[in-house]
């Protein structure tokens, strides 16, 4: 306005007491005020404006940055709310898969025992070599043979005949020594039976008899019954008549011709409680159709849970630990069931040591399977952890990388260079890692009867292969920059 003195530089007081703010860098510009600045190439003035307001632009950028952060935070919260179902669903899938894992082990064991004769024979064959089982068989067969011979009864009958023919002293003498004669004969038979039972011929007969009886086992589990395996007095029993026939023939060949006149003797040995058979039949009928579905379903559920989870690596660690924990639970349940089984078998039917040997032999493939999955679960969890971002994992990987680098440098210093092979390995290291993992996985899947030791060995082999890939692979030399070369000239 005409006659109005200009405001002093840096602010001042106008006539009338009204203050004029200074053209300070601390006064932020709004969007409307900032627009002329943007149109003028980034320069803004206040009032008559003496120069560029760089501080105002910095303040404006700070406000914009904070607004963008708020928008990203709101967007992240929305995504978290919209994806909040992932964690519980993934947890549920992994838990169900881990619970199905021990059921799958039992299912596969049952299927192998029922449908695979070779696997069944491999399971049952060691029993004949166990001393407790050999002694139990020897005692049972000897008792049955002695009871059918009835040596004391024949001796008393002979004493009566002698007495009736006028030889009372001789008859009395025979009757007096009849128990000793019966004991001597029983001892002789027991010794011969034990030799036969522990012989390779008996082991071969055991295998052949069990192979032939495998169909009867299938019938017993399916509820059809019949054959060499049946139920008697609450027990599932195996008929030993084939053994006794071999023993009778062997005794006849040794000069004990009286044995040959005995009829066929059916002696049974208890395998397990019929109540256990009923449970096995129920389980068989329930799981026979699921023997392939359950393992695949358990694996799919665990894999799907890991895929759905927000944090895949954490989910994989949890799945591995959950699988291992489920195998520990299965082992504990087997131990509890073993005690129940041993307490349910009277010594008169099967001695405790023989019953324990039978249970441990029959259940050893279940224990082998749970050990495999236990070790596999722990290895998966460990692998997922040590490939993660934790400080321990980073330090471990750094130590391994440093060690491999030292080995590579030492080899190169000694004249061992990988050359083109090292460069090719470095360029294709991702594919080589996948190939190594796939190769070890195929070996594990197609190996007939893997054990926990097998899993550990395969894991070590995989680590060695991955280490070799890192050791052989060498980063190609970087081309020199032209500027650097010119500077040297």
One Martini backbone bead per residue (centre of mass of N, CA, C, O) as a GRO file, in nm:
protein
  489
    1UNK     BB    1   0.101   0.033   0.017
    2UNK     BB    2   0.077   0.356   0.019
    3UNK     BB    3   0.291   0.462   0.284
    4UNK     BB    4   0.400   0.184   0.353
    5UNK     BB    5   0.626   0.050   0.523
    6UNK     BB    6   0.850  -0.167   0.518
    7UNK     BB    7   0.939  -0.450   0.631
    8UNK     BB    8   1.156  -0.568   0.815
    9UNK     BB    9   1.412  -0.766   0.823
   10UNK     BB   10   1.294  -1.038   1.004
   11UNK     BB   11   1.084  -0.851   1.100
   12UNK     BB   12   0.805  -0.675   1.274
   13UNK     BB   13   0.633  -0.354   1.329
   14UNK     BB   14   0.346  -0.214   1.260
   15UNK     BB   15   0.129   0.001   1.231
   16UNK     BB   16  -0.090  -0.082   1.506
   17UNK     BB   17   0.074  -0.358   1.613
   18UNK     BB   18   0.129  -0.536   1.373
   19UNK     BB   19   0.266  -0.830   1.292
   20UNK     BB   20   0.546  -0.963   1.109
   21UNK     BB   21   0.655  -1.227   0.986
   22UNK     BB   22   0.917  -1.391   0.920
   23UNK     BB   23   1.132  -1.532   0.677
   24UNK     BB   24   1.119  -1.836   0.784
   25UNK     BB   25   1.214  -2.182   0.803
   26UNK     BB   26   0.982  -2.257   1.029
   27UNK     BB   27   0.761  -2.217   0.808
   28UNK     BB   28   0.522  -2.391   0.685
   29UNK     BB   29   0.390  -2.531   0.396
   30UNK     BB   30   0.133  -2.575   0.222
   31UNK     BB   31  -0.006  -2.698  -0.055
   32UNK     BB   32  -0.080  -2.418  -0.169
   33UNK     BB   33   0.206  -2.293  -0.114
   34UNK     BB   34   0.371  -2.519  -0.269
   35UNK     BB   35   0.283  -2.495  -0.563
   36UNK     BB   36   0.454  -2.249  -0.661
   37UNK     BB   37   0.717  -2.385  -0.595
   38UNK     BB   38   0.688  -2.617  -0.801
   39UNK     BB   39   0.644  -2.434  -1.052
   40UNK     BB   40   0.931  -2.274  -0.983
   41UNK     BB   41   1.138  -2.515  -0.922
   42UNK     BB   42   1.137  -2.494  -0.580
   43UNK     BB   43   1.069  -2.194  -0.530
   44UNK     BB   44   1.003  -1.993  -0.234
   45UNK     BB   45   0.803  -1.728  -0.099
   46UNK     BB   46   0.772  -1.466   0.143
   47UNK     BB   47   0.615  -1.226   0.045
   48UNK     BB   48   0.874  -1.076  -0.103
   49UNK     BB   49   1.105  -1.257  -0.089
   50UNK     BB   50   1.459  -1.335  -0.069
   51UNK     BB   51   1.443  -1.666  -0.096
   52UNK     BB   52   1.490  -1.981  -0.054
   53UNK     BB   53   1.288  -2.251   0.111
   54UNK     BB   54   1.440  -2.532   0.214
   55UNK     BB   55   1.310  -2.596   0.495
   56UNK     BB   56   1.020  -2.621   0.393
   57UNK     BB   57   1.066  -2.866   0.213
   58UNK     BB   58   1.168  -3.056   0.434
   59UNK     BB   59   0.913  -3.046   0.605
   60UNK     BB   60   0.724  -3.151   0.385
   61UNK     BB   61   0.867  -3.425   0.347
   62UNK     BB   62   0.821  -3.523   0.633
   63UNK     BB   63   0.513  -3.526   0.620
   64UNK     BB   64   0.494  -3.723   0.384
   65UNK     BB   65   0.642  -3.958   0.515
   66UNK     BB   66   0.449  -3.995   0.754
   67UNK     BB   67   0.197  -4.046   0.581
   68UNK     BB   68   0.306  -4.299   0.439
   69UNK     BB   69   0.347  -4.464   0.697
   70UNK     BB   70   0.054  -4.463   0.784
   71UNK     BB   71  -0.056  -4.602   0.531
   72UNK     BB   72   0.112  -4.860   0.561
   73UNK     BB   73   0.009  -4.938   0.840
   74UNK     BB   74  -0.287  -4.963   0.762
   75UNK     BB   75  -0.241  -5.176   0.542
   76UNK     BB   76  -0.110  -5.386   0.731
   77UNK     BB   77  -0.352  -5.413   0.923
   78UNK     BB   78  -0.548  -5.511   0.707
   79UNK     BB   79  -0.388  -5.760   0.625
   80UNK     BB   80  -0.383  -5.886   0.907
   81UNK     BB   81  -0.689  -5.905   0.933
   82UNK     BB   82  -0.735  -6.067   0.666
   83UNK     BB   83  -0.485  -6.284   0.763
   84UNK     BB   84  -0.572  -6.410   1.052
   85UNK     BB   85  -0.642  -6.716   0.957
   86UNK     BB   86  -0.367  -6.850   0.905
   87UNK     BB   87  -0.257  -6.940   1.179
   88UNK     BB   88  -0.486  -7.132   1.282
   89UNK     BB   89  -0.501  -7.310   1.030
   90UNK     BB   90  -0.207  -7.400   1.021
   91UNK     BB   91  -0.204  -7.525   1.303
   92UNK     BB   92  -0.425  -7.733   1.255
   93UNK     BB   93  -0.292  -7.886   1.021
   94UNK     BB   94  -0.030  -7.967   1.169
   95UNK     BB   95  -0.157  -8.116   1.406
   96UNK     BB   96  -0.314  -8.328   1.245
   97UNK     BB   97  -0.070  -8.441   1.094
   98UNK     BB   98   0.085  -8.530   1.355
   99UNK     BB   99  -0.143  -8.724   1.455
  100UNK     BB  100  -0.137  -8.909   1.192
  101UNK     BB  101   0.148  -9.027   1.196
  102UNK     BB  102   0.124  -9.267   1.405
  103UNK     BB  103  -0.112  -9.398   1.257
  104UNK     BB  104   0.053  -9.453   1.000
  105UNK     BB  105   0.256  -9.644   1.124
  106UNK     BB  106   0.050  -9.861   1.207
  107UNK     BB  107  -0.069  -9.904   0.927
  108UNK     BB  108   0.187  -9.996   0.780
  109UNK     BB  109   0.249 -10.232   0.965
  110UNK     BB  110  -0.010 -10.389   0.916
  111UNK     BB  111   0.018 -10.412   0.610
  112UNK     BB  112   0.288 -10.565   0.610
  113UNK     BB  113   0.193 -10.811   0.781
  114UNK     BB  114  -0.041 -10.890   0.579
  115UNK     BB  115   0.068 -10.839   0.263
  116UNK     BB  116   0.378 -10.911   0.351
  117UNK     BB  117   0.546 -11.195   0.378
  118UNK     BB  118   0.843 -11.117   0.401
  119UNK     BB  119   0.801 -10.916   0.634
  120UNK     BB  120   0.679 -11.117   0.831
  121UNK     BB  121   0.914 -11.317   0.839
  122UNK     BB  122   1.125 -11.106   0.930
  123UNK     BB  123   0.973 -11.060   1.204
  124UNK     BB  124   0.944 -11.374   1.311
  125UNK     BB  125   1.226 -11.522   1.283
  126UNK     BB  126   1.388 -11.434   1.554
  127UNK     BB  127   1.237 -11.604   1.768
  128UNK     BB  128   1.392 -11.885   1.731
  129UNK     BB  129   1.671 -11.737   1.854
  130UNK     BB  130   1.546 -11.705   2.125
  131UNK     BB  131   1.594 -11.838   2.431
  132UNK     BB  132   1.311 -11.802   2.554
  133UNK     BB  133   1.159 -11.938   2.322
  134UNK     BB  134   1.312 -12.206   2.321
  135UNK     BB  135   1.235 -12.287   2.611
  136UNK     BB  136   0.929 -12.279   2.576
  137UNK     BB  137   0.914 -12.491   2.351
  138UNK     BB  138   1.056 -12.721   2.501
  139UNK     BB  139   0.860 -12.747   2.740
  140UNK     BB  140   0.597 -12.794   2.584
  141UNK     BB  141   0.681 -13.040   2.414
  142UNK     BB  142   0.776 -13.223   2.643
  143UNK     BB  143   0.513 -13.233   2.804
  144UNK     BB  144   0.341 -13.360   2.579
  145UNK     BB  145   0.504 -13.617   2.534
  146UNK     BB  146   0.499 -13.726   2.823
  147UNK     BB  147   0.189 -13.737   2.851
  148UNK     BB  148   0.158 -13.944   2.614
  149UNK     BB  149   0.346 -14.167   2.725
  150UNK     BB  150   0.316 -14.249   3.024
  151UNK     BB  151   0.545 -14.395   3.200
  152UNK     BB  152   0.423 -14.449   3.479
  153UNK     BB  153   0.178 -14.607   3.380
  154UNK     BB  154   0.335 -14.833   3.237
  155UNK     BB  155   0.492 -14.925   3.489
  156UNK     BB  156   0.251 -15.003   3.664
  157UNK     BB  157   0.137 -15.209   3.465
  158UNK     BB  158   0.387 -15.393   3.468
  159UNK     BB  159   0.383 -15.451   3.770
  160UNK     BB  160   0.108 -15.589   3.772
  161UNK     BB  161   0.179 -15.816   3.576
  162UNK     BB  162   0.407 -15.938   3.742
  163UNK     BB  163   0.241 -16.000   3.992
  164UNK     BB  164   0.027 -16.184   3.844
  165UNK     BB  165   0.290 -16.383   3.756
  166UNK     BB  166   0.465 -16.422   4.032
  167UNK     BB  167   0.634 -16.122   4.051
  168UNK     BB  168   0.641 -15.919   4.308
  169UNK     BB  169   0.930 -15.808   4.333
  170UNK     BB  170   0.957 -15.701   4.050
  171UNK     BB  171   0.704 -15.521   4.057
  172UNK     BB  172   0.799 -15.347   4.295
  173UNK     BB  173   1.058 -15.250   4.161
  174UNK     BB  174   0.923 -15.106   3.921
  175UNK     BB  175   0.741 -14.918   4.091
  176UNK     BB  176   0.974 -14.775   4.242
  177UNK     BB  177   1.138 -14.687   3.962
  178UNK     BB  178   0.937 -14.524   3.781
  179UNK     BB  179   1.005 -14.222   3.839
  180UNK     BB  180   1.301 -14.240   3.751
  181UNK     BB  181   1.243 -14.330   3.464
  182UNK     BB  182   1.064 -14.091   3.384
  183UNK     BB  183   1.280 -13.872   3.440
  184UNK     BB  184   1.492 -13.976   3.242
  185UNK     BB  185   1.317 -13.958   2.992
  186UNK     BB  186   1.248 -13.659   3.017
  187UNK     BB  187   1.540 -13.558   3.001
  188UNK     BB  188   1.604 -13.676   2.725
  189UNK     BB  189   1.380 -13.531   2.568
  190UNK     BB  190   1.454 -13.242   2.644
  191UNK     BB  191   1.735 -13.245   2.518
  192UNK     BB  192   1.648 -13.317   2.228
  193UNK     BB  193   1.449 -13.087   2.183
  194UNK     BB  194   1.653 -12.854   2.225
  195UNK     BB  195   1.837 -12.933   1.990
  196UNK     BB  196   1.620 -12.904   1.772
  197UNK     BB  197   1.523 -12.611   1.826
  198UNK     BB  198   1.841 -12.499   1.794
  199UNK     BB  199   1.845 -12.575   1.510
  200UNK     BB  200   1.852 -12.507   1.172
  201UNK     BB  201   1.606 -12.681   1.102
  202UNK     BB  202   1.406 -12.533   1.288
  203UNK     BB  203   1.440 -12.256   1.161
  204UNK     BB  204   1.338 -12.341   0.884
  205UNK     BB  205   1.064 -12.446   0.981
  206UNK     BB  206   0.966 -12.178   1.099
  207UNK     BB  207   0.960 -12.024   0.834
  208UNK     BB  208   0.775 -12.214   0.676
  209UNK     BB  209   0.535 -12.212   0.872
  210UNK     BB  210   0.488 -11.901   0.867
  211UNK     BB  211   0.446 -11.874   0.568
  212UNK     BB  212   0.197 -12.067   0.564
  213UNK     BB  213   0.046 -11.894   0.807
  214UNK     BB  214  -0.017 -11.612   0.685
  215UNK     BB  215  -0.310 -11.658   0.596
  216UNK     BB  216  -0.413 -11.704   0.886
  217UNK     BB  217  -0.355 -11.419   0.985
  218UNK     BB  218  -0.546 -11.282   0.796
  219UNK     BB  219  -0.794 -11.431   0.903
  220UNK     BB  220  -0.772 -11.333   1.195
  221UNK     BB  221  -0.790 -11.024   1.133
  222UNK     BB  222  -1.065 -11.066   0.957
  223UNK     BB  223  -1.234 -11.305   1.130
  224UNK     BB  224  -1.218 -11.610   1.011
  225UNK     BB  225  -1.007 -11.802   1.082
  226UNK     BB  226  -0.819 -12.064   1.127
  227UNK     BB  227  -0.576 -12.280   1.122
  228UNK     BB  228  -0.282 -12.232   1.306
  229UNK     BB  229  -0.441 -11.977   1.391
  230UNK     BB  230  -0.594 -11.909   1.710
  231UNK     BB  231  -0.833 -11.932   1.970
  232UNK     BB  232  -0.757 -11.975   2.337
  233UNK     BB  233  -0.839 -11.874   2.635
  234UNK     BB  234  -0.786 -11.565   2.540
  235UNK     BB  235  -0.583 -11.665   2.309
  236UNK     BB  236  -0.334 -11.642   2.070
  237UNK     BB  237  -0.246 -11.930   1.879
  238UNK     BB  238   0.012 -12.176   1.797
  239UNK     BB  239   0.057 -12.452   1.612
  240UNK     BB  240   0.309 -12.727   1.681
  241UNK     BB  241   0.281 -12.993   1.512
  242UNK     BB  242   0.517 -12.979   1.306
  243UNK     BB  243   0.739 -12.995   1.520
  244UNK     BB  244   0.663 -13.261   1.655
  245UNK     BB  245   0.700 -13.439   1.407
  246UNK     BB  246   1.002 -13.390   1.378
  247UNK     BB  247   1.081 -13.489   1.662
  248UNK     BB  248   0.971 -13.772   1.644
  249UNK     BB  249   1.149 -13.861   1.404
  250UNK     BB  250   1.419 -13.808   1.545
  251UNK     BB  251   1.376 -14.012   1.780
  252UNK     BB  252   1.344 -14.259   1.605
  253UNK     BB  253   1.628 -14.235   1.472
  254UNK     BB  254   1.757 -14.271   1.778
  255UNK     BB  255   1.567 -14.539   1.891
  256UNK     BB  256   1.275 -14.414   1.981
  257UNK     BB  257   1.007 -14.597   1.885
  258UNK     BB  258   0.769 -14.517   2.075
  259UNK     BB  259   0.705 -14.238   1.946
  260UNK     BB  260   0.576 -14.343   1.671
  261UNK     BB  261   0.289 -14.429   1.818
  262UNK     BB  262   0.204 -14.151   1.830
  263UNK     BB  263  -0.002 -13.919   1.788
  264UNK     BB  264  -0.106 -13.629   1.704
  265UNK     BB  265   0.030 -13.327   1.836
  266UNK     BB  266  -0.134 -13.045   1.989
  267UNK     BB  267   0.052 -12.755   2.031
  268UNK     BB  268   0.037 -12.445   2.202
  269UNK     BB  269   0.123 -12.092   2.155
  270UNK     BB  270   0.123 -11.789   2.285
  271UNK     BB  271   0.111 -11.460   2.152
  272UNK     BB  272  -0.173 -11.319   2.235
  273UNK     BB  273  -0.437 -11.157   2.314
  274UNK     BB  274  -0.764 -11.164   2.211
  275UNK     BB  275  -0.818 -10.870   2.273
  276UNK     BB  276  -0.597 -10.778   2.086
  277UNK     BB  277  -0.725 -10.903   1.836
  278UNK     BB  278  -0.980 -10.737   1.836
  279UNK     BB  279  -0.834 -10.471   1.806
  280UNK     BB  280  -0.687 -10.551   1.545
  281UNK     BB  281  -0.941 -10.603   1.378
  282UNK     BB  282  -1.060 -10.323   1.401
  283UNK     BB  283  -0.813 -10.177   1.288
  284UNK     BB  284  -0.801 -10.329   1.022
  285UNK     BB  285  -1.082 -10.249   0.912
  286UNK     BB  286  -1.028  -9.939   0.935
  287UNK     BB  287  -0.716  -9.926   0.790
  288UNK     BB  288  -0.689 -10.092   0.525
  289UNK     BB  289  -0.803  -9.853   0.330
  290UNK     BB  290  -0.572  -9.634   0.475
  291UNK     BB  291  -0.263  -9.715   0.423
  292UNK     BB  292  -0.221  -9.473   0.203
  293UNK     BB  293  -0.379  -9.219   0.293
  294UNK     BB  294  -0.261  -9.132   0.568
  295UNK     BB  295   0.031  -9.052   0.494
  296UNK     BB  296  -0.050  -8.848   0.275
  297UNK     BB  297  -0.234  -8.673   0.449
  298UNK     BB  298  -0.024  -8.588   0.657
  299UNK     BB  299   0.170  -8.452   0.456
  300UNK     BB  300  -0.032  -8.249   0.332
  301UNK     BB  301  -0.112  -8.100   0.590
  302UNK     BB  302   0.168  -8.000   0.664
  303UNK     BB  303   0.233  -7.856   0.397
  304UNK     BB  304  -0.017  -7.666   0.401
  305UNK     BB  305   0.047  -7.528   0.669
  306UNK     BB  306   0.316  -7.405   0.578
  307UNK     BB  307   0.201  -7.246   0.334
  308UNK     BB  308  -0.017  -7.069   0.494
  309UNK     BB  309   0.169  -6.949   0.663
  310UNK     BB  310   0.321  -6.651   0.734
  311UNK     BB  311   0.566  -6.829   0.862
  312UNK     BB  312   0.730  -7.077   0.719
  313UNK     BB  313   0.972  -7.141   0.897
  314UNK     BB  314   0.825  -7.168   1.165
  315UNK     BB  315   0.631  -7.387   1.068
  316UNK     BB  316   0.853  -7.596   1.003
  317UNK     BB  317   0.961  -7.621   1.285
  318UNK     BB  318   0.693  -7.707   1.417
  319UNK     BB  319   0.650  -7.960   1.243
  320UNK     BB  320   0.907  -8.113   1.323
  321UNK     BB  321   0.852  -8.113   1.631
  322UNK     BB  322   0.571  -8.244   1.615
  323UNK     BB  323   0.660  -8.509   1.486
  324UNK     BB  324   0.855  -8.591   1.710
  325UNK     BB  325   0.646  -8.585   1.942
  326UNK     BB  326   0.456  -8.806   1.826
  327UNK     BB  327   0.673  -9.032   1.847
  328UNK     BB  328   0.708  -9.019   2.151
  329UNK     BB  329   0.418  -9.095   2.216
  330UNK     BB  330   0.421  -9.369   2.075
  331UNK     BB  331   0.645  -9.491   2.251
  332UNK     BB  332   0.490  -9.464   2.518
  333UNK     BB  333   0.246  -9.639   2.436
  334UNK     BB  334   0.409  -9.897   2.386
  335UNK     BB  335   0.514  -9.926   2.675
  336UNK     BB  336   0.238  -9.949   2.807
  337UNK     BB  337   0.133 -10.191   2.639
  338UNK     BB  338   0.353 -10.386   2.723
  339UNK     BB  339   0.276 -10.403   3.023
  340UNK     BB  340  -0.012 -10.502   2.978
  341UNK     BB  341   0.060 -10.761   2.826
  342UNK     BB  342   0.246 -10.898   3.038
  343UNK     BB  343   0.017 -10.902   3.263
  344UNK     BB  344  -0.192 -11.084   3.078
  345UNK     BB  345   0.028 -11.315   3.085
  346UNK     BB  346   0.063 -11.610   3.197
  347UNK     BB  347   0.308 -11.835   3.289
  348UNK     BB  348   0.149 -12.093   3.190
  349UNK     BB  349   0.152 -11.989   2.889
  350UNK     BB  350   0.388 -11.755   2.917
  351UNK     BB  351   0.667 -11.646   2.980
  352UNK     BB  352   0.790 -11.339   3.042
  353UNK     BB  353   1.042 -11.347   2.857
  354UNK     BB  354   0.891 -11.452   2.605
  355UNK     BB  355   0.680 -11.228   2.586
  356UNK     BB  356   0.885 -10.998   2.555
  357UNK     BB  357   1.021 -11.106   2.299
  358UNK     BB  358   0.769 -11.110   2.121
  359UNK     BB  359   0.695 -10.812   2.138
  360UNK     BB  360   0.967 -10.686   2.047
  361UNK     BB  361   0.974 -10.826   1.772
  362UNK     BB  362   0.693 -10.733   1.655
  363UNK     BB  363   0.758 -10.408   1.731
  364UNK     BB  364   1.026 -10.314   1.583
  365UNK     BB  365   0.909 -10.168   1.327
  366UNK     BB  366   0.769  -9.947   1.478
  367UNK     BB  367   1.020  -9.831   1.614
  368UNK     BB  368   1.170  -9.777   1.353
  369UNK     BB  369   0.967  -9.574   1.232
  370UNK     BB  370   0.968  -9.365   1.466
  371UNK     BB  371   1.271  -9.302   1.449
  372UNK     BB  372   1.274  -9.189   1.167
  373UNK     BB  373   1.068  -8.954   1.219
  374UNK     BB  374   1.215  -8.825   1.451
  375UNK     BB  375   1.475  -8.751   1.301
  376UNK     BB  376   1.343  -8.601   1.065
  377UNK     BB  377   1.207  -8.378   1.231
  378UNK     BB  378   1.467  -8.264   1.360
  379UNK     BB  379   1.612  -8.197   1.093
  380UNK     BB  380   1.405  -8.001   0.980
  381UNK     BB  381   1.413  -7.801   1.212
  382UNK     BB  382   1.717  -7.743   1.197
  383UNK     BB  383   1.726  -7.647   0.903
  384UNK     BB  384   1.525  -7.410   0.937
  385UNK     BB  385   1.687  -7.260   1.153
  386UNK     BB  386   1.982  -7.239   1.005
  387UNK     BB  387   1.827  -7.067   0.757
  388UNK     BB  388   1.779  -6.828   0.927
  389UNK     BB  389   1.780  -6.495   1.100
  390UNK     BB  390   1.932  -6.572   1.330
  391UNK     BB  391   2.216  -6.533   1.502
  392UNK     BB  392   2.304  -6.826   1.514
  393UNK     BB  393   2.266  -6.889   1.214
  394UNK     BB  394   2.454  -6.671   1.101
  395UNK     BB  395   2.710  -6.761   1.252
  396UNK     BB  396   2.716  -7.048   1.140
  397UNK     BB  397   2.731  -6.977   0.841
  398UNK     BB  398   2.983  -6.802   0.866
  399UNK     BB  399   3.171  -7.026   0.970
  400UNK     BB  400   3.140  -7.212   0.728
  401UNK     BB  401   3.228  -7.010   0.512
  402UNK     BB  402   3.508  -6.960   0.632
  403UNK     BB  403   3.607  -7.249   0.613
  404UNK     BB  404   3.572  -7.281   0.306
  405UNK     BB  405   3.751  -7.040   0.232
  406UNK     BB  406   4.008  -7.154   0.356
  407UNK     BB  407   4.021  -7.410   0.186
  408UNK     BB  408   4.031  -7.269  -0.089
  409UNK     BB  409   4.285  -7.098  -0.035
  410UNK     BB  410   4.472  -7.333   0.029
  411UNK     BB  411   4.441  -7.477  -0.244
  412UNK     BB  412   4.534  -7.241  -0.423
  413UNK     BB  413   4.814  -7.214  -0.289
  414UNK     BB  414   4.876  -7.527  -0.381
  415UNK     BB  415   4.733  -7.539  -0.690
  416UNK     BB  416   4.416  -7.578  -0.642
  417UNK     BB  417   4.204  -7.543  -0.920
  418UNK     BB  418   3.885  -7.532  -1.074
  419UNK     BB  419   3.804  -7.330  -1.277
  420UNK     BB  420   3.547  -7.386  -1.484
  421UNK     BB  421   3.404  -7.563  -1.275
  422UNK     BB  422   3.370  -7.345  -1.060
  423UNK     BB  423   3.205  -7.145  -1.230
  424UNK     BB  424   2.975  -7.339  -1.299
  425UNK     BB  425   2.894  -7.404  -1.008
  426UNK     BB  426   2.822  -7.115  -0.927
  427UNK     BB  427   2.601  -7.063  -1.150
  428UNK     BB  428   2.454  -7.367  -1.054
  429UNK     BB  429   2.397  -7.392  -0.740
  430UNK     BB  430   2.089  -7.409  -0.711
  431UNK     BB  431   2.043  -7.668  -0.880
  432UNK     BB  432   2.241  -7.845  -0.716
  433UNK     BB  433   2.092  -7.834  -0.450
  434UNK     BB  434   1.828  -7.958  -0.545
  435UNK     BB  435   1.954  -8.223  -0.647
  436UNK     BB  436   2.066  -8.320  -0.376
  437UNK     BB  437   1.799  -8.329  -0.223
  438UNK     BB  438   1.652  -8.520  -0.421
  439UNK     BB  439   1.846  -8.759  -0.403
  440UNK     BB  440   1.820  -8.812  -0.099
  441UNK     BB  441   1.511  -8.845  -0.102
  442UNK     BB  442   1.503  -9.095  -0.289
  443UNK     BB  443   1.670  -9.281  -0.112
  444UNK     BB  444   1.476  -9.272   0.129
  445UNK     BB  445   1.213  -9.371  -0.014
  446UNK     BB  446   1.352  -9.641  -0.171
  447UNK     BB  447   1.425  -9.759   0.079
  448UNK     BB  448   1.322 -10.027   0.232
  449UNK     BB  449   1.455 -10.001   0.559
  450UNK     BB  450   1.470  -9.744   0.729
  451UNK     BB  451   1.662  -9.573   0.967
  452UNK     BB  452   1.786  -9.354   1.184
  453UNK     BB  453   2.075  -9.391   1.076
  454UNK     BB  454   2.006  -9.340   0.782
  455UNK     BB  455   1.916  -9.046   0.817
  456UNK     BB  456   2.184  -8.939   0.927
  457UNK     BB  457   2.358  -9.018   0.686
  458UNK     BB  458   2.199  -8.856   0.473
  459UNK     BB  459   2.243  -8.581   0.608
  460UNK     BB  460   2.550  -8.584   0.586
  461UNK     BB  461   2.564  -8.616   0.281
  462UNK     BB  462   2.416  -8.352   0.217
  463UNK     BB  463   2.618  -8.163   0.356
  464UNK     BB  464   2.858  -8.245   0.182
  465UNK     BB  465   2.741  -8.162  -0.091
  466UNK     BB  466   2.692  -7.865  -0.020
  467UNK     BB  467   2.987  -7.807   0.054
  468UNK     BB  468   3.108  -7.874  -0.227
  469UNK     BB  469   2.958  -7.659  -0.383
  470UNK     BB  470   3.087  -7.421  -0.221
  471UNK     BB  471   3.387  -7.501  -0.265
  472UNK     BB  472   3.399  -7.516  -0.582
  473UNK     BB  473   3.265  -7.260  -0.605
  474UNK     BB  474   3.349  -6.970  -0.813
  475UNK     BB  475   3.373  -6.654  -0.852
  476UNK     BB  476   3.386  -6.456  -1.095
  477UNK     BB  477   3.571  -6.226  -1.234
  478UNK     BB  478   3.570  -5.894  -1.231
  479UNK     BB  479   3.550  -5.646  -1.438
  480UNK     BB  480   3.721  -5.378  -1.522
  481UNK     BB  481   3.720  -5.052  -1.507
  482UNK     BB  482   3.799  -4.803  -1.724
  483UNK     BB  483   3.872  -4.580  -1.522
  484UNK     BB  484   4.087  -4.744  -1.370
  485UNK     BB  485   4.270  -4.795  -1.608
  486UNK     BB  486   4.325  -4.498  -1.684
  487UNK     BB  487   4.444  -4.412  -1.414
  488UNK     BB  488   4.694  -4.601  -1.432
  489UNK     BB  489   4.793  -4.455  -1.698
   0.00000   0.00000   0.00000
